[in-house]
Amino acid sequence: MAKRVVLFLITNIAIVLTLSIILNVLGVGRYIGPNGLDLGSLAAFCFLWGMGGSFISLQISRWSAKRMTGVRLVNGRTGDATADWLYSSVEQLTRKSNLPMPEVGIYDSPEVNAFATGPSKSRSLVAVSSGLLRSMRRDEVEGVLAHEVAHIANGDMVTMTLLQGVVNAFVMFLARIIAYALTSRGSRDDQGAAPSFLLVMMLELVLGALGMIVVAWFSRQREFRADHGGASLAGKSSMLNALRRLGAGRELIDPRHEALATMKISGKWTGLFSTHPPLEQRIAVLERAQIV
């Protein structure tokens, strides 16, 4: 339950930086005139391209996840009992949630994990690791799948996109304001000069990292909601058993796909940059929850 968002975040930062480079080369978005900064033009420019980078990340999220993990899609008619059961379980959970059927896949990894991603409820993907299928009982797997389906039902990827887009806009805006201030240093002669492109890029990297703290905090809140939703779909005991099993096998998290950490049901990052709350906290919160 963990690789859902770091792929999105890192891809997003890369896209924002790429857009900035392209726009700088093309001379688009000039925001410095003879009298200094045009804050209105700069704000509109940053909002447009900041949101653009985020939505590009969202649109390619399912494709990127499949490419990075090597997901093998299943359709319920493979002849493999486990793969067909997996597909049938996701089908039942999405029907219960009144959702369109997502793509279902398995990726080869010893880690005990799963993820859901996609640009919309009608174009989503639920994938589990081969290690999870080998290590968990079926009721525990159902808890994991219910958690991922709850993410889709909650529209979490779209919400993350909107938040990340706003963060992008602020990062681009503040980076250019700070770069301009450092370049001009209050000199009237330098007020029409554009700040160093390299300085702007460095500031975007630093501010982008700080922005990830905000996004990671929001991601942690989503996990509690998805745990509650998963418990409603598969039963509280199945969801709790799944979390406890993840806690017992937390060392089996594949570091090769760290860019997908926010997309999974469990992650390795800690502190302010953690996209998932501690499993002990998630279990405690779910144990106290009243599930209808």
N, C-alpha and C positions, 0 to 999 in steps of 0.2 A: 504493500500500500504506500509507495513513496516516490516514484520517479515522475511526478506530474509537472513540476514547475521549474526546476533549474534549467532544463532544456529550454523552456519558454523564456526564462530570464536571460540566459546567456545568448540565445539566438536573437532576442530582442535588442540587447545592447549592441551586438554585432551589426544588426540591421540599422540601428540608429547611427552608429559610427559610419557605416557604409553610405547611408543617405547623406550624412554631413559632408563626407568626402566628395560625393558626386555633385552635390549642390554647390560646394565651394568651387569645384572645377568649372561648373557651368555658369557660375556667377549668379545663381538664383538666390533670392532672399536677402538682398542687400538691405541692411538696417542701419547704416551709418551715413548720415548726410553732413553737409557743411556745418550744421549746428550741433552735431553730436548724435547720440542715439535717438532713433525713432522707436520708442517703446511699444507703440501700438502695432507697428509693422512687425517688430521682433516677436511680440506675443502671438500674433496671428500665425506667423511663420513657424514658430516652435510648436504651437498646438497642432497645426496641420501635419507637420512631419513627425512629431512625436507620436501622435495617434496613428499615423500611417505605418510607422515601424512596428507598433504593437499589433495592429490588425494584420499586417503581413505575417508576423510570427504566428498569429492564431490560425491563419489560413493554411499554413504549411505544417502545423503542429502534428497532424496525424501522419503525414508523409514522413516528416523528420523522425518521429518516434519509431516508425517501422524500419526506416533505413538504419538508424542507430543501433537498434536491438536485434534486427534480423527476425522480426515477427513472422511466424508462419500462420496464415489465416486458416481457420477451420469453418466448416459449414454444416456440421451436424450429420454429415453423410460420409465421413472418412473411413468408417469401418474400425476406427480405433475407439475402443469403449470409453477411455478417459476423455479424449478430445470431443467425442460426440456428447458425452455427459456435460462437459464444460459448456458447450454451445447451448444445450437444452436448458441448463441452469440459468445462463444469462438471458435466454429467451423468456423464461418464466418470470424472472425478476423485472425485466423491462416491460413485459406485459402488465405486471402488477403495478408498475409505476406509470403506465399509460405513455410509454416512450416508444419511438421507432426502434427497430432492432439495430444495434450497432454491429460493426465488424468485431469478430472475436478471434483472438490469436494466442499463440504460445511462442515464447522466445526461449532459446536454449541458454540457460544460466543456472549455476548451482544456488544462486541467491533465492531466498524466500521472499518474494515480492510480486506486486501486480501494479498495473496502472490503467488509467482511462484518460483519453485525450480526444481532441477533435474540435473543429471550428463551430459546431452546432450540435444540437440534440439529434438531428437527423443524419449527421456525418461524424459519428463518434467511433471510438475504438476502445475495446476492453481487452487487455492482454495480461497473461499470467506467465510466470517463469516456470520452466520445467522443474526447478528445484522446489517451488511451492507445491506443485502437484504431487511430487514424490514425498514431501515432508508433512503435509497436512491431511487430516481426515476430511471427508467430504463436507461435513457440517461446518468445519472451519473454513474450507474453501468457499462455501456458500456465503459465509460472513464477509470474507474478503470481496467477493464479487458484488455483494449487496452494497458494500461501502463504495465501490467504484461506480456502480449504477447510480447511487445517491449523488455522487459528484456530478454526473451527467444531468440528473433530474434537477439539481440545484442550479444548473447553468454556471458552474464555477469557472470554466475556462473563459467564458464571455465576460464574467465579472472581473476576473483577473486581467483580461485584456483592457477593460475600461480603466482599471486602477493603474496598470502599467503604462497606459497611454498618457494619463495625467502626470505620472511620475516622469515619463520621458520628456513631456513638454516643459516641466519645471527644470529638469536637468539641462536641457538645451538652452532654456532661457537664462538660468542662473550662470551657466558656464560662460555665456557670451557677455553677460553683464560684468561678471568678475574679470574676465579677460580684458574687456574694454577699460575697466577701472585701473587694472594693473598696467595696461599699455599707455593710457593717457596720463595717469598720475596727476590729474588735475591741470595739466598744461593746456592752455587755450590753443596752442599750435598743433597739438596732437589730437584734437577732438574729432577731426574728420578721418583719422587713420584707423584702418581695420586692425583688430588685434591679430596676433600670430595664430595661424591655423593650428600649429602644433600645440600651442598653449590651450586653445579651445578644446582640442581632443583630449589633452591630459586632464583638464578640468571635468570634461564629460565622463571620463573613466572614474575619477574620484567621486564625483557627485552621483554617478550611476551606482556605484557600490553602496553609498549611503542610502540611495533610493531603494536598494534591494532589502534594506532592513525593514522599511515600511511594508513592502510587498510580502516579505517573509512573515511578518506579524499577521497580516491578513490571511495568508495561507494557513497559518496555525489555527486560526479561528474556523476556517473552512473544514479542517479535519474533524473538529468536534461535531460540527453539523453533519458531516458525512457519516461519522460513527453512529450518531443518533438515527440518521436515515437508514443506514445499513441494518441497525437493530430493529427498526420498524418493518423492514422488508424480509429479513431472514430470521428474525427472532433475537432477543437480547442475549440469550445464552450462546448462540452461534457467533455473534459479533464479539462477545467477550472472549470466547474460546480462541477466536482468530487472533485477537490482540495479544492474548497470553502466549500463544504459540509463536507469534512474531517476536515477543520479548525473549522467549527461550532461544530463538535462533537469530538474534539480532546481529551476530557476527557474520552471518551469511548474507551480507549486502554487497552486491557487486560494485567495486569502485570504478570499473571501466566505464560505467554509464552515469557518472556523477552529474552530467549535464541534464539528466532526466529526473533528478532527485525530487523535485516538487510534483512530479507526475505519479509518484509511487505511493504506496500505502505506508511506508516507513522509510526514514532517511537516517543518514549518519551525521549530518551537520548538527552542531549544537550552538547554543547562545542566540545572539541577535539575528544571525543569518539562517537559523534553523527554519525549515519550511514545515516541520511537523513537531507537535508537542511531544514531550517524553511519553513513552508508552505507558509508564506507570500512572501518569496524570490522566491520560486518555481513559485508561481502565477505571480509575477512581471516579472520574466524571460520569462515565457510562453506567457504572454500578449504582450511582445515586439517581440517575435519570428515570423519569416515569415514562415508559414507552407505551403508547396507545396501540 
